Amino acid sequence: MPNSASANKRLRQNQVRRDRNKVVSSNLRKQLRKVREAISSGDAETSATEFRLAAKKLDRAASRNVIHANKAARTKSRLSKAIKSLSS
């Protein structure tokens, strides 16, 4: 338990931020799962539409420092590469 008022406030802020970050990251994982399922089923059109949403969520999470910016870029790159290999 925090001893000072400022430490108590910091604890409250951390809990709120942790909950917010957990929502963002779980929604991101759900979207990435949808993209990967569409890629594995071989549906290029669905995977492209799901990828657009996933890219948006990856950028949002990176801008909020929920995930690292390089991880967002790496994930987008790998997914787009997999989608391009579907169409060709």
N, C-alpha and C positions, 0 to 999 in steps of 0.2 A: 504494500500500500504506500502511496506517495505521502510524504510528510509535509510538503509545502503546498500552498495553493497553486503555484505555477506548475509544480510537478503533477498535481491532480488535473489541471487543465490540459497539460500535455498528454496525459493518459487518455482523457476523453477524446482529444483530437486524434490520437493514434488509433483508437478503436473505431471512430467514424471513418477515417481514411482506409483502415484495413478492410472494413465492410464494403466500402465503395470499390476498392481495388479488387476484392474478391468477386464482386458482381461483374466487373469489366472483364476479368480474366476468365471467368467461367463462361460468359457469353462468347468470348473469343474462341475458347476451346470448342464450344458447340458448333460455331460457324466453320472452324477449320475441319472438324469432323465431317460436316456436311460436304465440304469441298472434296475431301479425300474419298468419301463414299461415292460421290458423283464421278470422280476420276476412275475409281476402281470398277464402277459399273460400265464405264466406257461412254458415258453420255457427255459429249463435248459441249453442247449448248447449256445444259444445266450446270455443268462444272464452271463454265465461264461466268454465268450469272451469279453463282454462289461465290466465285472468286472475287468478283467486284465488291460484294458485301464484306468478304473476309479482309480484303486489302484496306477497306475503309476502317474496319474495326482494328486492324493491326496498326494503322497510322494513328488512330485515336489513342490506343493503349500506349504507343511509344511516346506520343506527345504528352501524355499524362504521367510518364515515367513508371507505368505499371510493368512494362517490359522494356528491354534495352532497344534503342533505335536500330542497332545492327541486327538484332534478332528479328525484328519486324522485316527489315530489308531482305535478310536471308530466307525467311519463310516465304515471302512474296515471290522471290526469285525461284525457289524450288517448286512452288506450286504452279507458277506460270510455265516453267519448263515442262512439268508433267502434263499440263493442259495442251501445250504446243505439240508434245509428242503424241497426244491423242489424235489431233487433227491431221497429222501427217502420216 
